[in-house]
């Protein structure tokens, strides 16, 4: 067996264990892959020796091993620490297309943090700098993240006293919950001068590989220029770009329901 063919077959064996890492025996593997038992046995031995598989001594079947877990942890850590690096080219490209300021908000569990800021050609007076904490019930990105978070996460945040930042800030938890339902339905959130007077913003979530909203992409600008319309070109491109970033985090969108 040539080296590259052997490597390809070994990788195919590892992929058989996704997504649930269920135990599989040598005979079942050979039948599933259309390979003879001796070839599969030889590859299983190599993968086990290198820690990518491990054998249950009672059932004699195999599962993914510690080396596979080490790789998975490395990928997860890199995605968490390199989110800005991953998202930056997409954000810069969207800024050039829309000619508006695009920001990235990352969720910390109780608030969002402004982590990247691509200023458009029209300077705007955003009240914030990279590293600043944004009010979770008023910022467009934060609301997009909250809408797609679990009810437990939403309730934990909304059960606290919600400060009013501008006359437009929504502080009623029931009203916010209704707003979250609209965000879930359309995939886009609005900040109508709720965080800063004179500034409108719209946001959409970015998901990680487990489908959890971890950040949000936001376009912001003067209220007379940023029209808060779910069907606008700006809203559509914002969602499309956020999906591209999510896919770089290994997110798999749910399949559309059949009519």
N, C-alpha and C positions, 0 to 999 in steps of 0.2 A: 504494500500500500504506500503510495507517494506521501511525502510529509504533508503537503497542503491538503490532500484528500483526508488524511487522518485527522488533521486539525479541524477541518470542516465537519467531519462526522462527530468528533468529540464535542464541538460547540452545539451541534444539533441535539446531541444527547442531553446536554445541560438545559437546553430550551424546552425539552419535554417536561421538565419538572416545574415549569411555570404554568399558571400563576400561583398554584396552591402548595407546591412542594410535597405532593403525595408520594408515598413509597411506591416504587416500581421494581419489579424483578427483572433478571436478565432475559428470560424467555419473552416476557411481555414487551420489553424494550426492543428486542430483535424483531418481533412481529410488527410492532408499531412503526419501526423505522425501515423495515424491509431489508435488514442486514442479517448475515448469518450469526449464530450464537457465539462462535469463537471470536469473531471480530468485535462484537459488543462486549464480550467478557474482557478482552484485552484492553479496550478503551476504558471500561469501568475500573479496571485495576489501576491504570495510569491516573485517572481522575481522582480516585480514592487516595492514592499515594500522595498526590499533590494537595489534598484537602478540599477539592471542589465537590466531592461526593463523600458520603459516609454510609457504611453498611450496618443495618440492624442485625446484630448477631443472632437474634431469635428467628426473625422472618427471612433473613438473608437478602432482604430487599434494600434498595438504595434511596437516599434522599440527598438534597444539597448539603454540602459540608461547610466548615468554618471559613474556608478560603472564599467561597461564594458570598458568605455573609460579610467578610471583610471588604470585598469589592463593593457590595451594596451600600455599606456604611460610608465608604469613601465617596461614592457618587452622591449620596444624600448630603454629606457635609459640604461637598463642593457646590451643590446647588444652593444650599442655604447661604454660603459665604460669597458666592459669585453671582448672586441674582442681579446686582447692578451691572456687572460686566456682561452678563448674558443679555440683559434688556437694553443696554445702552444703544447699540446700533439700530434697533427697531424704533426706539424712542426718537433718536436723532433723525431717522428717515421720516417718521410721521411728522415731526416738527417742520421739516423742510416741505413736506407735502401740504400740510394744513396752514403753515405760516402762523402758527399759534404756539403758545408755551405748553409744553407737555411735562408732567411730573410723574414720579414714581413714589407711591406710598407703600410702606411695608408694615404689616400688622405685627404687633408685639404681644397681643393677648388682651390688652386693655385699651390700647390706643394705636394710632399709626404714626410712623416716622417718615418725614420727607427725606428720601435717600438719593434722589437724582432730580435734576432740574435742567431741562433743555429750553432755554428762553427763546421765544419767537422773535421775529424782526420788530414787532410792535412791543416796546417795553411796557410791562405792566407792574403795578405796585402790589405784589403779593406780600402779605404779612407773614413772612417766614423765610428760613434759610435751611440749607441741608443740615439734617440732624435735629431739626425742630420737631416737637411732638404736636400732632394735630388733634383737635377735639373730635372724638369718634362719632358723635351724633350729628355733626355739622359738616364735616369735610366730605366731599363727593366720593373720594376713594374709600374712606373709612366706611361710609354707608354702603357702598357696593360690597365690601368685604363682609360686613355684618349681615347683610341680606342673605348671603350664601353660606353663612356660618350656622352652626347648630343652634337650636332654640336655647340650649343651656348657656352658650356663649353670649347670645343676644340678651337673655334675661339678666345675666350677671352684670352686664354693662348698663342696661336700661333701668335696673332697680336702684341705681344711684341717682343723686340729685344731678340734673343736667343743666349746666350753666347756659345762660342766654348771652351769645356773643354779639348779635345784632338784633334789630327788631324782627328779622325774618327767621331767626333760629327756632327750630322746632324742639320744644322741651317736653312735649306730652308723649310718653311712651306708647300709648295706644295709637296716636297719629303716626309715630315712627314705624310701628309694626305694620300699619296699613301701607305705608310708603315702601317698606321692605317687600311686601307682596308684589307691588308693581315692579320693583327692581328685579325680583326673581322672574317675573313674567317676561320682562323686556331685556334684561341683562345690562341695564344702564341706570346710573343714579344721577341725580341732579343736586347741585348746591346753588340755590337762587339767592345770592347775597346772604347766605346763612352764616358763613364763616367770616367774610369780609364784605363790608358795604362797597358796592361798585364792581364786585367781581362775581361772575358766574363760572360754574365749573360743571363738568360731567365726568363720571368715572365708571370704570368697568373692572371686574375682578380678574386677577391672574391666579391660576390654580397650579398646585404641585402635582406630583405623580400619584398621590392618593386622592386627588379630587378636592383637596382642602384649599380654600381661598387664603393665600399667604401675602398677597400684595394687590395693588390696584394701579391702573394706568389712568391718568387724569389729564384732561385738556382744560385750561383755565384762561380767562381773559376778561376784559371789560364787559359788563352786563349788556351794553348796547350792541356788542359784536358777537358774543357767544349766545346763540339761540338754543334754548333747551328743548330740543325736539328729538324724540326717540328714532324718528325716521330720517333725520338729517344725514348728509354725507359724512359730517364730522363724527356723529355717533356710530355710524356703520364702520368707518375706518378705525375708530378707537377700539371697537369690539374685535375687529379682524386682527388688529395688531396685538392686542392682549392675548388672543388665542394663539398667535404665532409664538409669543413668549412662553405661554403655558406649555406648548408642545415641546419647547426646548427644555422644560422641566419634567419631561416625560408624561405630561398629562394626556389622557385619552378621553376626548369628549364622548359623552353618552350618545348612543345611537338614537336617531330620531324615531319616535314611536310610529308604528305603521298605522295608517288611517283605518 
